[in-house]
């Protein structure tokens, strides 16, 4: 072990050093409290300190107290040396944070036994630290893995629908396989109206319930083979595949009816409203899902703007004479 | 004040012998090394106590007495350790009793020096 000695008495100091060296320890000798404190705060400092209780500048008890105030995961094992074989001194030392004490004149056999005990404690601490390091590393690794999994995930946790990634992947796949097929597809972009108000008025839990409800409505409206997704926030998309013509109006009407039915069920504290943009896709030309989504998005925004204009006009009418 | 120091053994050589355990083979005698430190240290401490008494610095006298007690105890110089202890624990470490005890220490040291020098001679002729 590397052991620090702080002892101003030259004879005690020499006896300690001689014994420790003989037992194979590496000894750092200091003659006062100040030097001891310095030597305990260098890199690779000794993990065990034998401190004389009485020293001219800073005594062993004070060093002990200050060491214990430091936040560290590798506390220094402190053995206090005292020639005052008095109970109060002993208690004061232990209360200041000393791990052990030895009385002078030193008994070499006792010193050796105490050092062995100290060695066991230090070893135990080191293995605990090692274990903590391993656990921390394992937790960090796990977090990275979970994050990676989330990124790989194709589904949205809240609604159980596909997420943006899932939607793009499946829609792209569909775009490839459906090429030159006689069937058409319908891409629907749906944006919830007033989610912010629901969140503000009823809290985020209600907001989440509303989002989940939209998911449920979409699932009930479309078929198993359609690709239904929550793209994020209050945005949803559906790719209705293999449509017989001309079904668009029918499909959208069914969606409106289902939203209406949900709102009529009246046991909800909020009303669901969707702005919808729908574009038909034929498969005679190559198409990219991004382009089609941009188209649908544009249609949806037009609808939303019109709706807002309409609401304002109604408001203005209502306020009229 | 009754001093009964003469009844105590001056030096317990058995204590010195325990330090032979720390002797490293091939190195100079370890006990001789300790004796040399002690024989140098004691006059220095006496000086320190004497000056402290003159200057009425109780704390300094107390501290030096403490060191003297420790070093003496370590080497089995029992009588010196006892007197130094008395000096250390005086209420007034620089008063008349302190002067008296310092004189006792100096007398005792004459006796101790002979014994320790003999031991030194025996070990390292």
Boltz contact constraints between the chains, C-beta under 6 A:
constraints:
  - contact:
      token1: [A, 9]
      token2: [B, 67]
      max_distance: 6.0
  - contact:
      token1: [A, 9]
      token2: [B, 70]
      max_distance: 6.0
  - contact:
      token1: [A, 9]
      token2: [B, 71]
      max_distance: 6.0
  - contact:
      token1: [A, 10]
      token2: [B, 37]
      max_distance: 6.0
  - contact:
      token1: [A, 11]
      token2: [B, 34]
      max_distance: 6.0
  - contact:
      token1: [A, 11]
      token2: [B, 37]
      max_distance: 6.0
  - contact:
      token1: [A, 11]
      token2: [B, 38]
      max_distance: 6.0
  - contact:
      token1: [A, 11]
      token2: [B, 71]
      max_distance: 6.0
  - contact:
      token1: [A, 11]
      token2: [B, 74]
      max_distance: 6.0
  - contact:
      token1: [A, 12]
      token2: [B, 74]
      max_distance: 6.0
  - contact:
      token1: [A, 18]
      token2: [B, 22]
      max_distance: 6.0
  - contact:
      token1: [A, 18]
      token2: [B, 30]
      max_distance: 6.0
  - contact:
      token1: [A, 19]
      token2: [B, 22]
      max_distance: 6.0
  - contact:
      token1: [A, 22]
      token2: [B, 22]
      max_distance: 6.0
  - contact:
      token1: [A, 22]
      token2: [B, 24]
      max_distance: 6.0
  - contact:
      token1: [A, 83]
      token2: [B, 70]
      max_distance: 6.0
  - contact:
      token1: [A, 104]
      token2: [B, 70]
      max_distance: 6.0
  - contact:
      token1: [A, 105]
      token2: [B, 73]
      max_distance: 6.0
  - contact:
      token1: [A, 105]
      token2: [B, 74]
      max_distance: 6.0
  - contact:
      token1: [A, 108]
      token2: [B, 21]
      max_distance: 6.0
